[in-house]
């Protein structure tokens, strides 16, 4: 398959490959505590997909508790 057919822009690749970290969780919690942003907006600001957010919420108990 030629490179052009599977190439993804870095911004999309970052969302697909989001790395779970304590720092990222802290940032998400900070944004949620302001009560100014929707989950979609928080995901955009932290460069994760909403799908990733909800997967972490289901699979990482410490993330769910932090929220």
GIFENQUI-V814887 format. One record per residue. N is the residue number from 1. RES is the residue in one letter. SS is DSSP state (alpha for helix, beta for strand, coil for the rest). PHI is phi as a letter, one per 20 degrees, with the letter a starting at -180 (* if undefined). Layout:
N;RES;SS;PHI
N;RES;SS;PHI
//
This chain:
1;X;coil;*
2;X;coil;f
3;X;alpha;g
4;X;alpha;f
5;X;alpha;f
6;X;alpha;d
7;X;coil;f
8;X;coil;d
9;X;coil;f
10;X;alpha;g
11;X;alpha;f
12;X;alpha;f
13;X;alpha;f
14;X;alpha;f
15;X;alpha;f
16;X;alpha;f
17;X;coil;d
18;X;coil;g
19;X;coil;d
20;X;coil;f
21;X;coil;b
22;X;alpha;f
23;X;alpha;f
24;X;alpha;f
25;X;alpha;f
26;X;alpha;g
27;X;alpha;f
28;X;alpha;f
29;X;alpha;f
30;X;alpha;g
31;X;alpha;f
32;X;alpha;f
33;X;alpha;f
34;X;alpha;f
35;X;coil;l
36;X;coil;d
37;X;coil;c
38;X;coil;f
39;X;alpha;f
40;X;alpha;g
41;X;alpha;f
42;X;alpha;f
43;X;alpha;f
44;X;alpha;f
45;X;alpha;f
46;X;alpha;d
47;X;coil;l
48;X;coil;c
49;X;coil;e
50;X;alpha;g
51;X;alpha;g
52;X;alpha;f
53;X;alpha;g
54;X;alpha;f
55;X;alpha;f
56;X;alpha;f
57;X;alpha;f
58;X;alpha;e
59;X;alpha;d
60;X;coil;c
61;X;alpha;g
62;X;alpha;f
63;X;alpha;f
64;X;alpha;f
65;X;alpha;f
66;X;alpha;f
67;X;coil;f
//
